Amino acid sequence: MTRRPVLRVRRLSKTFTLHLRGGLQLPVLRDVSLDVHAGECVALVGPSGQGKSTLMKCLHGSYGADSGEIVLRRADGSEIDLAAAAPQQVLQLRRREMAYVSQFLRVVPRVPALDVVAERVLDASGADGEGEAREAARDRARALLSRLNLPGGLWQLPPATFSGGEQQRVNIARGFVQPATLLLLDEPTASLDAANRRVVIELIAEAKARGAAVVGIFHDEEVRDAVATRCVSMVGGTAKEGLQ
Ligand SMILES: Nc1ncnc2c1ncn2[C@@H]1O[C@H](COP(=O)(O)OP(=O)(O)OP(=O)(O)O)[C@@H](O)[C@H]1O
């Protein structure tokens, strides 16, 4: 029996309406269909402006779709269509099932880097965030930040003033500290040096080995070649793979 994919996208379409331009319609995704199985890493490739980031944001529930399905098979085997899910359901999926790592860290004022990462573990577990649970979450955050070579002197500081590469490493640690069913990576190594790019390649390999489904945009060909099991080309807002 063929195992169901973790992510099943069918005939997904998305048009932006530019209200400041007299309601101009900009069709960006047209009938996108895509399957991603456990342990696979699908790299979205194609020229600039073809809808790769838009697709990633639809998969994460940040953008609503005009039509189509985004079916996610959760860790417990149940399925949910993200394109039709209520906002509360999307938030719950983000806490428990999905991780999204972009180039940019959205910082929360005054929260130290260590807790920016540890909070992700606490959110997923539903723990109240105090006592032993917080210390255990911080231990996991410390292990990952140190693997990503973020100097220990920065861990207690809020990342707002960190360099681009330091912020990106906090973002990566936040994305990987909690195992996700679906991992969405939008240029996760854009600001990293070679040593840290290698760490990210290892982290992605470990996530695949654990059975995560990964979708990513990797402009760095070396990273893409190292992590992608398959490349899907997006041209004219379409990414069909002959799926029904
Ligand atoms: N929020 C938005 N509102 C209006 N138009 C948008 C919005 N986001 C993206 N677009 C437009 O949608 C098109 C696709 O953008 P998108 O960022 O998805 O492309 P991409 O393939 O990821 O490009 P790149 O490789 O350059 O990052 C572009 O023409 C862009 O201007």
The ligand as an SDF file (V2000), in Angstrom:
LIG
                    3D

 31 33  0  0  0  0  0  0  0  0999 V2000
    1.3670   40.4710   -0.5460 N   0  0  0  0  0  0  0  0  0  0  0  0
    1.4210   40.6610   -1.8610 C   0  0  0  0  0  0  0  0  0  0  0  0
    0.5920   41.5400   -2.4660 N   0  0  0  0  0  0  0  0  0  0  0  0
    0.6300   41.7320   -3.8010 C   0  0  0  0  0  0  0  0  0  0  0  0
    1.4790   41.0730   -4.6270 N   0  0  0  0  0  0  0  0  0  0  0  0
    2.3090   40.1950   -4.0830 C   0  0  0  0  0  0  0  0  0  0  0  0
    2.3360   39.9350   -2.6790 C   0  0  0  0  0  0  0  0  0  0  0  0
    3.2770   38.9880   -2.4240 N   0  0  0  0  0  0  0  0  0  0  0  0
    3.8220   38.6860   -3.6190 C   0  0  0  0  0  0  0  0  0  0  0  0
    3.2460   39.3910   -4.6070 N   0  0  0  0  0  0  0  0  0  0  0  0
    3.5650   39.2940   -6.0490 C   0  0  0  0  0  0  0  0  0  0  0  0
    3.4260   37.9320   -6.4300 O   0  0  0  0  0  0  0  0  0  0  0  0
    4.4200   37.5600   -7.3560 C   0  0  0  0  0  0  0  0  0  0  0  0
    5.1700   36.3310   -6.8380 C   0  0  0  0  0  0  0  0  0  0  0  0
    5.9450   36.7010   -5.6960 O   0  0  0  0  0  0  0  0  0  0  0  0
    6.7670   35.6460   -4.8580 P   0  0  0  0  0  0  0  0  0  0  0  0
    7.4820   36.3950   -3.7760 O   0  0  0  0  0  0  0  0  0  0  0  0
    5.8740   34.5330   -4.4440 O   0  0  0  0  0  0  0  0  0  0  0  0
    7.7950   35.1110   -5.9600 O   0  0  0  0  0  0  0  0  0  0  0  0
    9.0870   34.1960   -5.8120 P   0  0  0  0  0  0  0  0  0  0  0  0
    8.9980   33.1460   -6.8720 O   0  0  0  0  0  0  0  0  0  0  0  0
    9.2220   33.7200   -4.4090 O   0  0  0  0  0  0  0  0  0  0  0  0
   10.2370   35.2430   -6.1660 O   0  0  0  0  0  0  0  0  0  0  0  0
   11.7710   35.3890   -5.6430 P   0  0  0  0  0  0  0  0  0  0  0  0
   12.5120   34.1820   -6.1620 O   0  0  0  0  0  0  0  0  0  0  0  0
   12.2180   36.6570   -6.2860 O   0  0  0  0  0  0  0  0  0  0  0  0
   11.7250   35.4730   -4.1430 O   0  0  0  0  0  0  0  0  0  0  0  0
    5.3040   38.7790   -7.5550 C   0  0  0  0  0  0  0  0  0  0  0  0
    4.9140   39.4000   -8.7590 O   0  0  0  0  0  0  0  0  0  0  0  0
    5.0000   39.6670   -6.3650 C   0  0  0  0  0  0  0  0  0  0  0  0
    5.1220   41.0140   -6.6880 O   0  0  0  0  0  0  0  0  0  0  0  0
  1  2  1  0
  2  3  1  0
  2  7  2  0
  3  4  2  0
  4  5  1  0
  5  6  2  0
  6  7  1  0
  6 10  1  0
  7  8  1  0
  8  9  2  0
  9 10  1  0
 10 11  1  0
 11 12  1  0
 11 30  1  0
 12 13  1  0
 13 14  1  0
 13 28  1  0
 14 15  1  0
 15 16  1  0
 16 17  2  0
 16 18  1  0
 16 19  1  0
 19 20  1  0
 20 21  2  0
 20 22  1  0
 20 23  1  0
 23 24  1  0
 24 25  2  0
 24 26  1  0
 24 27  1  0
 28 29  1  0
 28 30  1  0
 30 31  1  0
M  END
$$$$
